[in-house]
Amino acid sequence: MRIQVSGKQIDIGESLRNHVEDKVVELCGKYADRAVEAVVIFSRDRHEFIADSSVHLPTGLTAQSKARAGEIYASFDAAMDRLEKQLRRYKRRLKDHHRNREFPIEAVDAPSYILASGEDHADGAEPETLQPIIVAEMETRVPYLSVGEAVMQMELAGAGVLVFRNDAHGGVNVVYRRDDGNIGWIDPRNSQ
């Protein structure tokens, strides 16, 4: 398993790096049998330290957590507690999905764009065109998942929305968290 520990404008000492590696190996050994990669990034926001951690599992799913605390070790331990809760909660579901799946989750690359917010015209002036201004272009992975796996991946990642290709028919689908706490599912193929 590959473990990456880094800091944004923070020097990560050997003691903290060893603490992180020990905890991550212990957590993954307990709940995630064969984790592929773990990434922990430390940053600072005024007087608080932020630990942002993610564990990529061989099934293609990614569990993520983030925590803040006054001390760097406390922020990491809080992030690990959240990650452990997620992995413990979904361990049975992850195993069930992995047994039903003959091959690891496949994904296709798709272009991804960041558009300008349109707040550049704060003076009330109308834009010259309705075409959005592209700020950045990237590649993103769109996985082939069942609807249940997509909901689980969205919850593990702590995301509000997930775009995926439906295993059943290969079409692009979206799952999202609704304001009422329920999960919404958009399947354009069923609208015909």
Secondary structure, 3 states (H helix, E strand, C coil): CEEEEEECCCCCCHHHHHHHHHHHHHHHHHHCCCCCEEEEEEEEECCEEEEEEEEECCCCCEEEEEEEECCHHHHHHHHHHHHHHHHHHHHHHHHHHHHHCCCCCCEEEEEEEEECCCHHHCCCCCCCCCCCCEEEEEEEEEEEECHHHHHHHHHHHCCCEEEEEECCCCCEEEEEECCCCCEEEECHHHHC
